[in-house]
């Protein structure tokens, strides 16, 4: 089950983060939608809003 989608935005040189909903569709993760790969992975791991791991 996919809980997150990381996409590299070449034109901006940054990563974007999407979160999966109950239908398996992805939407922008509003608290931290773009940044470095490390910062986004840390956000997924910490999951402060319970959006990824419940």
C-alpha positions as CSV (number, residue, x, y, z in Angstrom):
1,X,0.0,0.0,0.0
2,X,1.5,3.3,-1.1
3,X,1.3,6.0,1.6
4,X,3.4,8.8,-0.1
5,X,4.6,9.9,-3.4
6,X,7.9,11.8,-3.9
7,X,8.4,13.5,-7.2
8,X,11.4,15.4,-8.4
9,X,10.5,18.7,-10.0
10,X,13.5,19.3,-12.3
11,X,12.6,22.9,-13.3
12,X,12.7,23.9,-9.6
13,X,15.4,21.5,-8.5
14,X,13.3,20.3,-5.5
15,X,11.1,17.4,-4.5
16,X,7.3,17.4,-4.0
17,X,5.4,15.2,-1.5
18,X,2.0,13.7,-2.0
19,X,-0.1,11.8,0.4
20,X,-2.5,8.9,-0.5
21,X,-6.1,9.1,0.4
22,X,-8.4,6.1,1.2
23,X,-9.1,5.7,-2.6
24,X,-5.4,5.4,-3.4
25,X,-5.3,8.8,-5.1
26,X,-2.6,11.3,-4.2
27,X,-2.9,14.9,-3.1
28,X,-0.4,17.5,-2.1
29,X,0.7,17.2,1.5
30,X,0.0,20.7,2.6
31,X,2.2,21.1,5.8
32,X,5.3,20.5,3.7
33,X,4.7,20.0,0.0
34,X,8.2,20.7,-1.3
35,X,11.7,20.6,-0.1
36,X,14.9,18.5,-0.1
37,X,14.6,14.7,-0.3
38,X,15.9,14.4,3.2
39,X,13.5,16.8,4.8
40,X,10.5,15.1,3.1
41,X,11.6,11.6,4.1
42,X,12.0,12.9,7.7
43,X,8.5,14.3,7.5
44,X,7.1,11.0,6.3
45,X,9.0,9.2,9.1
46,X,7.9,11.6,11.8
47,X,4.3,11.8,10.5
48,X,3.3,14.7,12.7
49,X,-0.2,14.9,11.2
50,X,-0.9,11.1,11.1
51,X,-1.4,11.4,7.3
52,X,1.0,8.6,6.4
53,X,0.9,6.0,9.1
54,X,-2.4,6.8,10.8
